[in-house]
Amino acid sequence: MGGSAVADHRAKRVETLPAQRRAQVLDFVRERGAATMRELADGLHASLSTIRRDLELLVEDGYLEKTHGGVLLRQNEPTTFDTDSSLNAHLAWRQKQAIGAIAALRVSAGDSILCDSSTTVSEVMRHVVARGIGVTVVTNSLEIASICAPFPYIKLILPGGTLRSGTASLFGSPGSEFLSTLHVDLCFLGIHSITGNLLTETSVEGADAKKIMLKSSRCAILVADSTKFRLPSFCTVGDIAELDEIITDSAVTSENRQICQQSDVTLTIADITKENPAN
């Protein structure tokens, strides 16, 4: 690796560290409902000054609200509010890893797979390519394309479209027309919100893409950590009854488990205390 390449690599590494830590701050607050600066500093092994700067940014960007001596999750989040992609990649990371490992086991050699652009689906595909099996992958995600591209046993299809600002996702024509003509074996979807039986997204283009993907697949699997069970977002995608399986983590409530059972959707729980089942 040349000198300039090393410098670029180091610069990227430095840039990702704050996003990873701020995601850890959000996960810490989500697990507890609220937290003081001292609790965050002790729990994340960071200085108070570092935590203070992180909280200022997270409050300014609308993720948290200030309280006396600490923070809590923002109440009444706007329905179009979406997490920054650099931050979202690190949120609930252990849960996404465990969910992705289980979901990858649903794939057989020769399958055709349709993938949306969620970070949890990216984890699914990292586990799929690690299995070394030949599959066809269709995705509107440039990140998933970069995960699959180095492997000759993966046939990769990018349907095209317009890059959504601030993301690595393609939406609209000509991709949407192409996706509507497909009949794939498996579809892996992420989602912004699950509310009762309702699946919702923060943007019209995101919701439209997922609707088409659901209709174009024989088997639809939703991969979503338990924080996605919350108030509805801006646009309806569909009903959980349209899914064949939901893979989530053990923090999902008994009420939401019961809703899945009543909708005749297979609910699979990833235990993050166990070793990676795909290893």
N, C-alpha and C positions, 0 to 999 in steps of 0.2 A: 504494500500500500504506500503510494507516494506521500510526500510531505503535505501537499494541499489536501489530499484525501483524508489523511489522519486528522488534520485540523478541522475539516468539515465534520468528520465523525465525532470528534470531541465537542464541537459546537452543538451538534444535534443532541448529544447526550446531556449536555448542560441544560438545553432547552426543555427536555422532557422531564427532568427531575422535579421542577416546581409543579407541573401538572399532575404528576404521580402523587406528590405529597398532598396537594389540594384535594385530590380524589380521596385520599386516605382520611383527610379532615372531614369530608362530606360523609364518607362511610361511617366514621366514628360517631358523628352527630346523628345520623340516621338510626344507628343501632340503639342509641340512648335517648333520642328525642331532643336533647339539649346537652350542652357541655360548656365548661368554663375554659378559659385560656390555659390555666394550670393543668387541668385534666388532659387537654389536647397535647400540651407540651410533654407531659409525662408519658402519655399513651403512645405518642408518635416519636418520642426521643428527639424532640426538636427544641430549639431555644424559644423563649417567650417572644423575642423580637421577630423571629421567623414566623411563628404562629400568628402574631398580631398582623403582620403584612399579609399573610394568606387570608385571614378573616376579613380584612379590609377589602380585598379583591373579591372574595366570595359574596360579601354583603353588597358591594357595589354592582356586581354582575347579576344579583337577584336570586342567588342560591340559598342564602341564609338571612336571618334577621338578628339584630343585636338585642341582647338582654343585659341586665345589670351584671357585669363581670363575665359575660359569655355570649353564646349564640344558640339559636334554635332553628330548625328548618323553616323556610319561608312558608307562611300560611297563604292560602288562596292564590296559588301560583297561576299565572295566566295560561289559558288553554293552548296558546301557541308557543309557550316557552320551551325551548329545546336546549339541551346541554351542549356546551362547546365540545366539538369532536375530539380535541386533544385531551380534554378532561374525561370525557365519557369512556375513552378507551381504557382508563385505569379504574373506573368505578366498579365496585363489587367484583374485583378481579378474580378472587378465589372462587366465587360462585360461578362466574362465567367459565373458568377453566374446568370446573367439575361438570357443569352442564354440557359444555362442548365435548368433553370426553365421552359422556354417555350418548349424546346425539350422534357422534361419529360412528358408533357401533350399529346404527340403523342402516348404514350404507353397505351395499354389496357390490362386488366387482361387476362392472358393466352397467351400473345404474346411471340414469340421467338425473342431474340434481339442479334445482333452481334455487338460487341464494339471493336474499335481499342484502341490503348494505348495513345491517346492524353489527355492532361490535361483538355481540354474542355469537352471531353466525360466523364471524371471522374466526372465533375460537373453535367452532365446530370444524371449519375447513382446515385449520392447522392440524387438528387431530386426524382428519380424513387423509390428508396428503402424507402424514407420518405413517399411515398404515400401508402405503405403497400399492394400493389397488387402482386399477384402471377405471376411471369414470368420466362422464361428460359433465362439465360444469357450465351453467349459464348464470351470469350475474351482472347486476348493474353497479357493482362495487369495484372501484379501482384497487382498493386495498385487498379484497379477496382475489382479484385478478393477479396481483403481485405475489400473493401467497401461492397460487396454483401454477403460475407461469414457468417456474424453473423445472417442473417435473414433467418429463416426456410421456408419462402414463396418464396424465390429465389432459383431456381434450377441452380446451377453454373457449367459450363463446361470449363475447361482449356485444350486447344488442345495440349499443349506441344510445345517444340522447344528449341532453344538455347537462353540463356539470353544475350541480347546485352549489352556490357560493358557500365557502367555509367547510365543505365536505368533500369526500372522495366518491360521491354518488352521482349516477347518471339517471336523469328522469326525462319523460316525454318522448316525442318522436325522434328517430324511428323505432326506438326500443320498445315502446308500449305496444305498437302494432305487431312487432315480431313476437313478443312474449305471449300475446293473445292467440297465436297460432300453435303454441307448443302443447305437448302432452308428455310431461316429465314424470319420472317415477317418484321422486321425492322433492318436496319444497321445504326449505328451512327459512323461517321468518323470525325476526325480532319484532318487538312492539313497544310503543311508548307507554301505553296505559291499558290495563285490564280492569274493568269495573263491572263486577257481577258477570254477566254473560257478554258484555260489550268490549270489543277491541277498538281502540282509537289511536290516531296519530296527530302530530302537531301541525302537519302541513297537508295541503290538498294533494300535491304531487306524490308525497310519500304514501298517503292513503290509497291513491289510485293505483300506484305500482303494486302494492300488496294485494289489492282486490284482484288484479289481473293474475298475479302469481298463484293465488288461492284457486282460481278457476282453471289454471293451466296444469294442475298437479293431481296425480292419483292419490298421493298421501302428503298431507300438510302437517308439519311439526313446528310448533311454536317454542322457541327457546328464550326464556325470560326469567331473570332473577326475581326474587320475591318483592323487591321494591317497586316492580312494575304493576303490582296490584294496588291501584290508587284511584283518585278521581279521574274522570274522563278528560281526554285531550280534545283538540279542535274538531277533527274529522273522524267519522265512523269508517272503520275498515270492514267490520262484519261481526258475526256472532261466534262465540267459541265453539258452537256446535258444528261450524264449518271445518274445524280442525280435527285431526285424528289423534294428536297427542300434544300435551304440554309438558315440557321438561323445565323444572324450576328447582329451587333449593328448599331446605327444610324449615326456613323461616316463614313460609306461606301459612296463612291462618287456616284454622279448621273450617271456618265459614267458606273461604274460597275453595278449599278442597272439596267441600260438599257440593258447591255449585258445579264444579267440573264433573263430579260423579253423576249429578242429576242431568247434565247435558250429554252424558254418554261419551265423554272425552277421556282418553287414557291420561292419567296424571302420574308423571314419574318424578320422584324426588331425588335430587343429587345431594349426597352427604359429603360435605366439604371436609369432614374429619377423616375420611377414608382416602387411601391412595388412589391415584388416577387409574380408573378401570380400563383405560385404553393402553396402559403400559404393559 
